[in-house]
Amino acid sequence: MKIGLLRWLGAPSPYGRGHRLGVVWLRATDDARESDGDRPAYLDPSSDAGQDLRPLDPDLYDRLRRSAARGETSVSALVECGALPKGTVTFDQLLSFADLSPTERAKRTIRRERWFHEAMVAVASCSLVFVDSDNIPRDADESLLSSHLRAEDDTSLSEMGRLLERGQSVVTHRRVGDSEAVAEHAESRMAEVYETLGAEPVVAVSGSGVSTRLFTVIPHPGHRPDVQHRIGALQMSRWGDEFRVYRWRHEMTFV
């Protein structure tokens, strides 16, 4: 779902000339997942999940399947195998506070700032940036005051604002466990983005139950018509049954 959405938003199409994609992978530890070689069950085309997923984008599915079979599952491998669009820029420098205590707030702030500055430099040529973190984007100060793990693996709305300010659109995502409250999650997320950044987001939700993922697309004003067209076309495509889409409306009220 993640890579399929990014391909749809970034690739050239009748709705726009396409966007160069940047992927900022927020690595909090030396993650063994990037080289464990495990082949997800859904990449078995004979499985129920495989039979549901492959028709959505056969090219993507087959590229992922071949890459996983070779044990190549890192973010760079996704570019090399062609799963991510040609020209995608990736940044996966480790961010760790393991040597700092939770009370060393100033040092954590400086380290985080240096890390994000390097990320911004890496993806400077991109018009669409995906920040790959499963956690809820929060204000930077709050993230630094929270738990050790969250402080390592969080996505700051103020950082998203810096990307928007220099003309880039942003995609981020989080997991939500309560599938029955998806609409409330989406509305709350859009209100948070609008109130903090003044941007009008779109939220696309995939999955259900514990695997529900909420993707927040924050378009730069200059990209808004293109993004709106692409999201509308997504809903009319084979992907339409996989994503529930929520759009920001000024008249929306949030409880």
Secondary structure, 3 states (H helix, E strand, C coil): CHHHHHHHHHCCECCECCCCEEEEECECCCCHHHHCCCCCHHHCCCCHHHHHHHHHCHHHHHHHHHHHHCCCCCHHHHHHCCCCCCCCEEECCECCCCCCCCCCHHHHHHHHHHHHHHHHHHCCCCCEEEEECCCCCECHHHHHHCCHHHHHCCCEHHHHHHHHHCCCEEEEEEECCCHHHHHHHHHHHHHHHHHHHCCCCEEEEECCHHHCEEEEEECCHHHHHHHHHHHHHHHHCHHHHCEEEEECCCCCCCC
